Amino acid sequence: MSAILSADDLNDFINPGVACIKPVETLPKQQPTDNPYEVTTEDKVAAANPPPAQISLTDCLACSGCVTSAEAVLVSLQSHSEVLSTLDGHKELRLPWEQHGHANGEINGVNGHSSEGKIFVASVSPQTRASLAATYNVSEREAGNMIAQLLSGPYGLRSGGANGSGFTWIIDTNVMREACLVAAADEVQQALTTPTEGQKKPILTSACPGWICYAEKTHPHILPHLSKLKSPQALTGTLVKSILAKRQGISPENVWHMAVMPCFDKKLEASRSELTSHSWHAQDQSTDPVRDVDCVITARELLMLAESRHISFPCLPRTQLPKHLRPSFPDPTINSFLFGRRNPKHTPKSPSADLSLTVGTSGGYLTHVLQTHLAAHPSSTLSIQRGRNADVAEYTILSATGTPIFRAARYYGFRNIQNLVRRLKPAKASRMPGAVRKLARKPGAGGGGPGEGEYSYVEVMACPGGCTNGGGQIKVGDVATLRQIGGTGVENGSAEQIVLPAQREWLGVVDEAYWSADDASTSSSADDDDEMDVDGDGDTEMNDHHNGINGLNGDHTASGDNDIVNGISRSHITHILHHWAKITDVELEKLIYTTYRAVESDVGKENGGGATEMERVSALAVAQGGGW
């Protein structure tokens, strides 16, 4: 294991685990002998010892014994090694709609329906680009170009390997994030007006898999509060695989989607059984489900990926990939949405001073919901009250008369999350006759703040400081070494002395790189001269009032001044989502929503036969000729 990534770095430990029972359960059954009276010798017993059991992330999620993202290191799946072995084991599939050669320049000649080939797709988070940008002292945009050069360029992965395979498309998850933000605002509005059965206030964000895993395994009473939206990572995988399967007839098994994310828990999200082809591909129910996201790696693992192929990441070109290495997506409208240059009017801006506590670096769910309600009430104002620490804040939208209209909050870090879920726990009725039902505690009691029961929306993230502080991000202690290895710390033949800040200040540098993407996205570049803002019909990019669609329910009404919120056009996003559902012939709810389930531990509890879990494991071990 490289020094860049080690198990010691995973400090997001939540709950102590128990002895893993997977190796015992997977032992092969003893074959009966022909002679029941034959004496078994020691040699025969030793020869029958099975090989070590393979434990996948799916097994870890199915087990309720432990809750920690260290699971991601204890398994062989979803790592930079898995990426390399997949690229080396499968030729790059030729795109059937590309009639004049492959994006890779006729690298392999595999036809469009070969079962051996795969279309490789990568999605990259802005937090990962920000971490690499801060590490190598480049802009966020340049870091994104370097990632694309590694995954798809001639000096990257394509320059080596058994097949010279690379990634056909590199997708910015910011694009799908816009769809998530619009859908999140609609979900909150629906919960306020016509709540669905089983939905409870406040709505809690579900984009953080560490938080979801924690809620499912320790606090099932939270599940009715969780947003049903898929994360941008999951939504990207669903979009790519569903369109290729429904419109192009390419099996989901032949599309391999890798996501580059800021935290290890995203590997757990990718392994969820709810996020597979069975959720949207009705014809695929008879076969094994195919995950929408096949592999997740982090920023540090991305560098290990380059190191394994003897590629110097900081020496990669910082310019955009040439156009012949950026093939079009088969549907023109979706292609424009995924890869078209963003309209400056639709580009979110860096947070102002009064909203710095609101926006954060975790996708901007809270700020978009707040801005949507502020736009719906032009005379309203936003009041921000900081909690007991910087990772807790409460927000109240006030009418012109000072009456509260909408309440929301932000809770980052497990210490703060524990306070949230404890106070959302429903009160238990006393069994004593005549006892008064005890009310649940409210946060801010005695402090004048609103309680969770009064919130309509809460943004919850497991990492203190948000997603730029994810466990897979590059730590400040590794920066000096990485810069020297890349040659960026050497000038005029002498080593440049690199003075780095402390970890807390380093996160500020990463955050600054994260927000610098806004300025870069609105500026013109010579690299983008060959990209026109066109929609699916070849016209200029859809304007703010395209089709006048408001809401995800498909109502066609005139879009007013509230259509653009925080630089995102609601009608444009809604049009894209309905177009996606139409061309795949899949209900929109199946494409963008998911489900959750309570995972109750059986460890130490009696099963149907009256035996505890540990007794059952011991019995299995004894039955196989062993024991503890």
Buried (B, 14 or more C-beta within 10 A) or exposed (E): EEEBBEEEBBEBEBEEBBBBBBBBEEBEEEEEEEEEEEEEEEEEEEEBEEEEEEBBBBBBBEBBBBBBBBBBBEBEBBBBBBBBBBBBEBBBBBBBEBEEEBBBEEBBEBEBBBEEBBBBBBBBBBBBBBBBBBBBBBBBBBBBBBBBBBBBBBEBBBEBBEBBBBBBBBBBBBBBBBBBBBBBBBBBBBBBEEEEEEBBBBBBBBBBBBBBBBBBBBBBEBBBBBBBBBBBBBBBBBBBBBBBBBBBEBBBBBBBBBBBBBBBBBBBBBBBBBBBBBBBBEEBEEEEBBBBBBBBBBBBBBBBBBBBBEBEBBBBBBBBBEEEBBBBBBBBBBBBBBBBBBBEEBBBBBBEEEBEBBBBBBBBBBBBBBBBBBBBBEEBEBEBBEBEEEBBBBBBBBEEEEEEBBBBBBBBBBEBBBBBBEBBEEEEEEEEEEEEEEEBBBBBEEEEBBBBBBBBBBBBBBBBBBBBBBBBBBBBEBBBEBBBBBEBBEEEEEEEEEEBEEEEEBBEBBBBBBBBBBBBBBEEEEBEEEBEBBBBEEEEBBBBBBBBBBBBEEEEEEBEEBBBBBBBBBBBBBBBBBBBBEBBEBEBEBBBBBEBEBBEBBBEEEEEEEBBBBBBBBBBBEEBEEEE
